[in-house]
Amino acid sequence: MVAYLLRRLAALGVVLFCVISATFFLMRFSPGSPFDAERKLPPAIEKQLMAKYQLDGPLWQQYRDYLRDLLRGDLRLSTKYRNRTVNEILAQTLPVTLALGAAAFLVATLAGVWLGAYAATRHGTLGDTGAMLAALIAISLPSFVIGPLAVLVFALWLGWLPVGGWGGLSHLIMPALVLAAPYVAAIARLMRGSMLETLNQDFVRTARAKGLRESTILYKHALRIAILPVVSYLGPLAANLLTGSIVVETIFNIPGAGGFFVNSILNKDTFLLGGVVIVYCALLVFLNLVVDLAYSVLDRRIQLDG
């Protein structure tokens, strides 16, 4: 186990290095400079700005100094949001994005597993058809359609929840549900198929022949095996929730990292983009590692190599 974790952590370092390098060179080789969006600057002023942000030296030297600063934990100054460091921007916005993503992750996982198990245990009935129809509708509607509809119904007509903004639990509920909706449907469909297959296996027939209660067979034996495909989906799910939150943050005017990520691309803000990409990449690799560990805990037949 320890050797496996060490190898995965080493792989995390390699992945981060490749992502950092690719992001840095792509931004540096793209046309224009971070200061093109502003009014035309005198050459002397632009030269001073390039020197301030360490963008005036040879490319290899810029790359070397950037890696050196990263090793110190310094993500540098944003070229768009003057006098604000990337560390400060991420410290303010990333917790908001993570809170939204975590809430949507819980909703998608719990509701999707329950809905899929419910449909499987009522296979061929009206309940099964209704659950899968709801899943089909949810997975067909993108967030930029569900979001305004939810605002119209729950905020403007019913007045149950605030229209947007960020401040408390009431501000989190609707964005989290909108962000989670397509993934609830995806997990429900995945869970239903896996549960149907599991319920037809020999160990379930044996358990029924022993006279065990149906709830015991379902929740103690079948669910543990049927949930494995869902667990393997949780890594990509976390990635989709983090990147998909950009649209939801825009709809509900949430001050998360998503808006800064989009603006950093439009403004050619090399260091802010690099900081966001590094943090997102690290989170995704870490979450995939957690999923692999959870997989082995749920199914003892799976052994981690090492």
Secondary structure as GFF3:
##gff-version 3
##sequence-region A 1 306
A	DSSP	alpha_helix	2	29	.	.	.	ID=ss1
A	DSSP	alpha_helix	43	52	.	.	.	ID=ss2
A	DSSP	alpha_helix	59	71	.	.	.	ID=ss3
A	DSSP	alpha_helix	86	121	.	.	.	ID=ss4
A	DSSP	alpha_helix	126	140	.	.	.	ID=ss5
A	DSSP	alpha_helix	143	150	.	.	.	ID=ss6
A	DSSP	pi_helix	151	157	.	.	.	ID=ss7
A	DSSP	alpha_helix	169	199	.	.	.	ID=ss8
A	DSSP	alpha_helix	202	209	.	.	.	ID=ss9
A	DSSP	alpha_helix	214	216	.	.	.	ID=ss10
A	DSSP	pi_helix	217	222	.	.	.	ID=ss11
A	DSSP	alpha_helix	223	226	.	.	.	ID=ss12
A	DSSP	alpha_helix	228	251	.	.	.	ID=ss13
A	DSSP	alpha_helix	257	266	.	.	.	ID=ss14
A	DSSP	alpha_helix	270	298	.	.	.	ID=ss15
###
